[in-house]
Amino acid sequence: MVKASVQEVDPFAALESLRSSLDQAGIVFPSLRVDPQMEQLIELGRVRADVALRLADALRREGPTG
């Protein structure tokens, strides 16, 4: 994975990449969106506790990156 600086990242492309990866893991963040006030931030929003556990499990399975 190539690391890019904040200025080089299209937040909308990053959002769709994140959404796609979450979808593949069967995880839905209903409030996922680019922050309208500060477009370099992506809001994950609120999720149910069971969704948070599934996300944590998916991240553990994937292991550290970088």
ABEGO torsion letter per residue (X at the ends): XBBBBAAABBAAAAAAAAAAAAAAAGBBBAABBBBAABAABBBAEBBBAAAAAAAAAAAAAAEBBX
